Amino acid sequence: MLAWWRRRRENRRLQTLHLTAAHWEAAIADWPVAARYQGEARARLRELSLRLLLRKEFVGIHGLAIDDAMRLRIATMAAVPVLELGLGWYDDWVTVLVYPDAFIPSHDREDEFGIVHTDREPLTGETSAQGPVLLSWADVQDANGEDAYNVVIHEMAHKLDLCGAGGTNGAPPLHPGMDPAAWAAAFTAAWEDLDAREAAGREGPIDPYALQDAGEFFAVVSECFFEAPQRLAVAWPDLYGQLRSFYRQDPLNGS
């Protein structure tokens, strides 16, 4: 009953947004990934993006003015990973803080081993359990479908990862029928391959930043899955298959 009431109220609020299909199309026109979604899937992606706008608060930091086109672009990128999963996966957070460019966090960072890092290196994105999503607008604009880079998808993957036990550890809740052992085996094999390539000075299919920890590995391969699926499928077909089952999408085949 609560879900029905919420959707009905949200449907009424959608009418007050005054954001047309043309507004949405213009906001994502130069993002190649969006072109993959056509027909019914495109209509669902647009609706999911608008519903996400209603559920989240977008705040510009350091004087950045957030307009409708920026909000639509970020919301659409965030909607892509949950197109077949539903916005419920994002229920435990509300705010998106958008910086003009890379930013330096004002707090210490604790990694998966409980080690507190006090470094102040500039970041392009950040998130935490039940906390806001922080994004660099300059990096949001850098997603181009070629570099396997998308800071929004990266941070959304962290949010999905946080839905599981143990924090960002590369183990989001798997769907019924998915085998955790097969998931772990595919990720381990890909990790070892990337690590070996890095040690030998050979380029891998994804940014070696993925080797920071299991959570970062999941987030980086999720970026590649949506932005450059061919690259991922060729290098690590088993891993691609696991992500295809988890996201319930097959970007390589336009679905």
C-alpha atoms as one frame of an Amber mdcrd trajectory, in Angstrom:
protein
   0.000   0.000   0.000   2.814   2.414   0.884   4.589   1.757  -2.419   1.346
   2.331  -4.345   0.708   5.620  -2.538   4.279   6.766  -3.105   4.127   6.053
  -6.820   0.763   7.801  -7.165   2.116  10.888  -5.389   5.249  10.758  -7.515
   3.159  10.521 -10.694   1.425  13.765  -9.739   4.742  15.463  -9.020   6.104
  14.383 -12.411   3.494  16.611 -14.020   4.898  19.641 -12.202   8.476  19.212
 -13.395   7.752  20.813 -16.762  10.644  18.896 -18.257   9.748  17.620 -21.691
  11.196  14.771 -23.704  12.991  17.428 -25.753  14.678  18.812 -22.624  15.870
  15.339 -21.709  17.097  14.538 -25.214  19.085  17.762 -25.360  20.716  17.104
 -21.983  22.061  13.680 -22.973  22.469  14.167 -26.725  26.283  14.023 -26.678
  26.565  11.025 -24.337  27.096   8.020 -26.660  25.833   5.472 -24.131  22.359
   7.010 -24.212  22.072   6.233 -27.937  22.086   2.527 -27.071  18.627   2.826
 -25.530  15.871   3.084 -28.085  12.127   2.581 -28.229  10.549   1.293 -25.042
  13.880   1.141 -23.196  14.562   4.806 -23.976  11.148   5.829 -22.694  11.727
   3.882 -19.473  15.168   5.430 -19.036  13.717   8.927 -19.415  10.971   8.209
 -16.885  13.417   6.682 -14.411  15.658   9.731 -14.743  12.772  12.064 -13.950
  11.709   9.984 -10.967  15.276  10.096  -9.694  15.163  13.905  -9.937  12.139
  13.876  -7.656  13.800  11.642  -5.083  17.212  13.292  -4.916  18.448  16.795
  -4.112  21.114  18.289  -6.377  23.310  20.930  -4.757  26.017  22.972  -6.449
  29.170  23.560  -4.399  31.695  26.430  -4.593  29.218  28.616  -6.442  28.317
  26.097  -9.145  24.808  26.795 -10.429  22.949  23.572 -11.234  20.500  23.933
 -14.106  17.919  21.455 -15.416  20.191  20.147 -18.168  22.928  19.297 -15.656
  20.483  17.586 -13.329  18.996  15.599 -16.206  22.427  14.486 -17.417  23.544
  13.293 -13.988  20.184  11.662 -13.270  20.236   9.785 -16.566  23.751   8.482
 -15.989  22.697   7.386 -12.509  19.552   5.734 -13.850  21.364   3.572 -16.412
  22.781   1.003 -13.922  19.379   0.504 -12.246  17.217   0.579 -15.367  16.363
  -3.100 -14.889  16.854  -3.125 -11.108  14.716  -0.209  -9.950  15.340   2.985
  -7.999  14.825   1.126  -4.731  18.529   0.295  -4.822  19.183   4.013  -4.225
  16.714   4.473  -1.378  19.201   5.018   1.460  20.637   8.321   0.237  19.243
  11.645  -0.925  21.794  14.294  -1.840  24.092  14.806  -4.834  26.763  17.446
  -4.242  28.263  18.737  -7.480  31.625  20.520  -7.509  32.842  22.496 -10.530
  35.989  20.351 -10.775  38.047  17.848  -8.783  37.772  18.544  -5.068  39.736
  17.846  -1.915  37.736  16.119   0.847  37.751  17.736   4.270  37.670  14.444
   6.153  39.837  11.382   6.673  39.096   8.231   4.665  38.883   4.722   6.086
  39.584   1.854   3.685  38.177  -1.681   3.688  40.872  -2.791   6.139  39.976
  -0.128   8.688  43.091   1.950   7.923  42.454   5.691   8.149  44.030   7.772
   5.378  44.640  11.470   5.946  45.813  12.265   2.421  44.238  15.226   0.693
  44.493  14.196  -2.942  41.885  15.765  -5.264  38.928  13.492  -5.999  36.504
  13.345  -8.919  33.793  11.530  -6.964  33.077  10.100  -3.547  30.319   8.368
  -1.635  29.731   6.543   1.631  27.063   4.433   3.297  23.856   6.496   3.541
  25.887   9.584   2.721  25.657  11.984  -0.208  27.212  11.403  -3.607  29.943
  13.910  -4.457  30.770  14.565  -8.106  33.064  16.759 -10.170  30.983  18.345
 -12.943  34.043  18.592 -15.194  34.436  14.816 -14.897  30.734  14.164 -15.454
  31.213  15.892 -18.803  34.261  13.759 -19.626  32.214  10.569 -20.186  32.457
   9.923 -23.914  31.943   6.199 -24.513  35.597   5.664 -25.499  37.689   5.883
 -22.351  35.542   3.524 -20.242  35.221   6.449 -17.839  32.077   7.669 -16.109
  32.307   9.133 -12.619  28.527   8.960 -12.096  28.316   5.251 -12.914  31.404
   4.689 -10.773  29.800   6.247  -7.699  26.454   4.554  -8.368  28.265   1.208
  -8.479  29.605   2.006  -5.016  26.041   2.680  -3.857  24.914  -0.686  -5.244
  27.906  -2.357  -3.588  26.922  -0.756  -0.272  23.564  -2.541  -0.452  25.438
  -5.747   0.421  27.224  -6.740   3.597  30.698  -5.492   4.429  30.710  -2.085
   2.755  32.270  -1.473  -0.658  33.892  -4.871  -1.122  32.871  -5.766  -4.655
  30.032  -7.993  -3.449  26.659  -6.340  -4.048  23.570  -8.449  -3.305  23.309
 -10.978  -6.143  19.992 -11.935  -7.693  18.401 -15.353  -7.205  20.050 -17.824
  -9.544  23.413 -16.052  -9.549  26.287 -18.072  -8.106  28.480 -16.165  -5.594
  31.349 -18.571  -6.270  31.199 -17.884 -10.004  31.051 -14.142  -9.299  34.133
 -14.336  -7.068  36.023 -16.526  -9.547  35.382 -14.177 -12.475  36.423 -11.114
 -10.490  39.498 -12.814  -9.053  40.685 -13.939 -12.489  40.210 -10.445 -13.910
  41.987  -8.860 -10.938  44.968 -11.202 -11.311  45.155 -10.551 -15.038  45.095
  -6.777 -14.576  47.662  -7.005 -11.795  49.969  -9.100 -14.005  49.613  -6.659
 -16.889  50.377  -3.729 -14.616  53.467  -5.476 -13.220  54.701  -6.175 -16.761
  54.036  -2.622 -17.939  51.293  -3.735 -20.321  48.055  -1.803 -20.732  44.911
  -3.440 -19.392  41.282  -2.994 -20.467  40.485  -0.763 -17.480  42.200   1.887
 -15.390  44.691   0.233 -12.985  43.131   2.395 -10.251  40.757  -0.562  -9.996
  43.483  -2.426  -8.124  43.076  -0.135  -5.107  40.641  -2.611  -3.560  37.724
  -4.901  -4.436  35.181  -2.092  -4.202  37.077   0.098  -6.639  37.512  -2.860
  -8.980  33.752  -3.403  -9.101  33.114   0.310  -9.686  35.706   0.612 -12.475
  34.570  -2.522 -14.331  30.986  -1.237 -14.053  32.083   1.953 -15.816  33.659
  -0.125 -18.577  30.624  -2.426 -18.805  28.395   0.493 -19.793  30.863   2.820
 -21.507  33.075   0.361 -23.435  31.440  -3.093 -23.262  33.366  -4.539 -26.217
  36.657  -3.948 -24.417  35.452  -5.730 -21.289  33.824  -8.643 -23.108  36.966
  -9.364 -25.137  39.359  -9.165 -22.183  37.260 -10.883 -19.517  34.184 -12.637
 -20.964  33.339 -14.391 -17.698  33.352 -11.109 -15.822  31.258  -9.488 -18.536
  28.751 -12.326 -18.158  28.533 -11.805 -14.398  27.893  -8.081 -14.816  25.334
  -8.806 -17.522  23.459 -11.033 -15.072  23.737  -8.535 -12.225  22.677  -5.421
 -14.146  20.215  -7.428 -16.263  21.465  -5.578 -19.324  23.677  -6.509 -22.262
  25.266  -3.271 -23.564  27.264  -5.193 -26.164  24.026  -6.176 -27.869  22.190
  -2.919 -27.308  19.953  -4.149 -24.513
